[in-house]
Every structure is written in structure tokens, then in C-alpha cells.
Amino acid sequence: MDNVNNLHHGQHERTIVKDIRLSSTRDGVTQLRPDDLKPLVLETPEHAMQLVEQYAKLKLPRTSVEAFAATLIAKNAWFVQTGEVGLVYLSGIIPGYYGYLDVVFWDQKLHRNRKEVVKMIMAEAFEKFELMKISVSVPVSNVPLKSFYRDIGFVMEGTLRRMWPSQPPTDLWVLGMLREELECSLLPRPKTSLV
């Protein structure tokens, strides 16, 4: 568990990934580069509060904002800054076994470039924490986010009834990815000619 604590509290500040080939973006979406990805270092309590306030602007249920605030200071969480556009983070990390992924982009855009960034951060997490599996959950009303995770390679595993704290409570889709599934999706694909 020490490696989780060290990363979360900024004692490990290297760039997350060294060699990402990211696709270009259109439609005014900020393109992320390897230099934009760094472990989050909470400098002061005010810094943490700024992040919580920014998260609250996403108009999520209050319990989600409270959970985000608790996760920010949790010892079993690992946050990666994605430039100025958001955070990708794992919580509930059990080294050698499991982590739970969340993605927050302040502009709420789920562009192809960002899918590649999330995959690379996941690859780092699988290696760093020797994880076997990463899970995510998505409210059933958020079809674009479910598609985003499916495009990354997550597999639908089930539905948790009335688990999203909206009024009225709604169901959550649960998706998961095994380490070998991500590794297969990261392998270079041979270029084929249709001529």
C-alpha cells in the first residue's frame, strides 16, 4: 500500500507515459500530449477545495461530489492530471488485484484523443499496481460515457439497480477490463492494404 500513498501525495513526480502517439483533435477539443500527464500533487487544502469546487460545477449529485472529495485524500487512490482539462484517477486500489477508474474532463468532452490518454494511464496503473482488473460504473442515462468506456475496451458486466444517487435513484452499468484485454488493445496493429 505504500506505493499507493507515495504516488498520491506527490513523492513520485515523473511523467506518466513517455511515448504516446495521440491522434489529432477537431471541434475545439484540447488535444492532450504526454507532457500534460502528471501525477496530481495536492499542494494545500485550498488546492483540494478548488478541485472539489470545479468538480461540483459538473452538476452531479451532491453525494458524488462528497465521494470525489473523500477520494482526493484517500490513501488508496491515484490521480493523474490531464493538463488543464481534467483528471483520470483510480480509487479503491488493492495492489496486485483491483482498482476503480473515474474520468473527469472539465469540458465534459469525450474525444478520441482522450480515449487514448485514458488507455495509456490505465496501462501505467496496471503495471504500477500490478492490477488484474479495473472497473468503472456509469449511470444508465449516460450513454455517451458508456460508449466512451466501451470504445476503450471495457466489457459490460452487469447492472446495479438504483445505485446512482439521482432523484429518483437510477441504475448503474458496471463495466470491467482485465489486464490482458488492455494489453491486447495496445498491441500495434499491422497495416493492411486493400489493393
PEGIDA-V48951 format. One record per residue. N is the residue number from 0. RES is the residue in one letter. SS is DSSP state (alpha for helix, beta for strand, coil for the rest). PHI is phi in whole degrees, -180 to 180 (NA if undefined). Layout:
{{N RES SS PHI} {N RES SS PHI}}
This chain:
{{0 M coil NA} {1 D alpha -61} {2 N alpha -65} {3 V alpha -67} {4 N alpha -60} {5 N alpha -61} {6 L alpha -70} {7 H alpha -66} {8 H coil -98} {9 G coil 83} {10 Q coil -79} {11 H coil -125} {12 E coil -116} {13 R coil -73} {14 T beta -62} {15 I coil -66} {16 V coil -129} {17 K coil -100} {18 D coil -138} {19 I coil -110} {20 R coil -106} {21 L coil -97} {22 S coil -75} {23 S coil -77} {24 T coil -120} {25 R coil -134} {26 D coil 62} {27 G coil 71} {28 V coil -86} {29 T coil -66} {30 Q coil -84} {31 L coil -94} {32 R coil -119} {33 P alpha -54} {34 D alpha -66} {35 D alpha -79} {36 L beta -101} {37 K beta -144} {38 P beta -58} {39 L coil -71} {40 V coil -116} {41 L coil -79} {42 E coil -82} {43 T coil -148} {44 P alpha -60} {45 E alpha -65} {46 H alpha -61} {47 A alpha -62} {48 M alpha -65} {49 Q alpha -61} {50 L alpha -65} {51 V alpha -64} {52 E alpha -64} {53 Q alpha -64} {54 Y alpha -63} {55 A alpha -63} {56 K coil -67} {57 L coil -73} {58 K coil 59} {59 L coil -97} {60 P coil -56} {61 R alpha -54} {62 T alpha -64} {63 S alpha -68} {64 V alpha -65} {65 E alpha -64} {66 A alpha -65} {67 F alpha -62} {68 A alpha -60} {69 A alpha -66} {70 T alpha -68} {71 L alpha -54} {72 I coil -107} {73 A coil -69} {74 K coil -79} {75 N coil -107} {76 A coil -126} {77 W beta -139} {78 F beta -109} {79 V beta -123} {80 Q beta -76} {81 T beta -109} {82 G coil 58} {83 E coil -94} {84 V coil -96} {85 G beta 161} {86 L beta -137} {87 V beta -120} {88 Y beta -147} {89 L beta -113} {90 S beta -128} {91 G beta 59} {92 I beta -67} {93 I beta -116} {94 P coil -52} {95 G coil 87} {96 Y coil -140} {97 Y beta -148} {98 G beta -152} {99 Y beta -115} {100 L beta -94} {101 D beta -135} {102 V beta -129} {103 V beta -130} {104 F beta -111} {105 W coil -60} {106 D coil -87} {107 Q coil 60} {108 K coil -98} {109 L coil -117} {110 H coil -76} {111 R alpha -56} {112 N alpha -57} {113 R alpha -73} {114 K alpha -63} {115 E alpha -64} {116 V alpha -62} {117 V alpha -61} {118 K alpha -61} {119 M alpha -68} {120 I alpha -67} {121 M alpha -63} {122 A alpha -59} {123 E alpha -63} {124 A alpha -65} {125 F alpha -56} {126 E alpha -73} {127 K alpha -60} {128 F coil -104} {129 E coil 52} {130 L coil -77} {131 M coil -98} {132 K beta -153} {133 I beta -127} {134 S beta -118} {135 V beta -140} {136 S beta -135} {137 V beta -140} {138 P beta -59} {139 V coil -61} {140 S coil -78} {141 N coil -101} {142 V alpha -63} {143 P alpha -61} {144 L alpha -69} {145 K alpha -61} {146 S alpha -63} {147 F alpha -57} {148 Y alpha -67} {149 R alpha -64} {150 D alpha -65} {151 I alpha -70} {152 G coil 128} {153 F coil -68} {154 V beta -113} {155 M beta -63} {156 E beta -116} {157 G beta 163} {158 T beta -130} {159 L beta -102} {160 R beta -76} {161 R beta 51} {162 M beta -102} {163 W beta -93} {164 P coil -78} {165 S coil -96} {166 Q coil -115} {167 P coil -76} {168 P coil -58} {169 T beta -120} {170 D beta -78} {171 L beta -118} {172 W beta -84} {173 V beta -113} {174 L beta -125} {175 G beta -142} {176 M beta -142} {177 L beta -87} {178 R alpha -53} {179 E alpha -67} {180 E alpha -69} {181 L alpha -69} {182 E alpha -58} {183 C alpha -65} {184 S alpha -74} {185 L alpha -91} {186 L coil -63} {187 P coil -61} {188 R coil -92} {189 P coil -66} {190 K coil -82} {191 T coil -113} {192 S coil -107} {193 L coil -94} {194 V coil -81}}
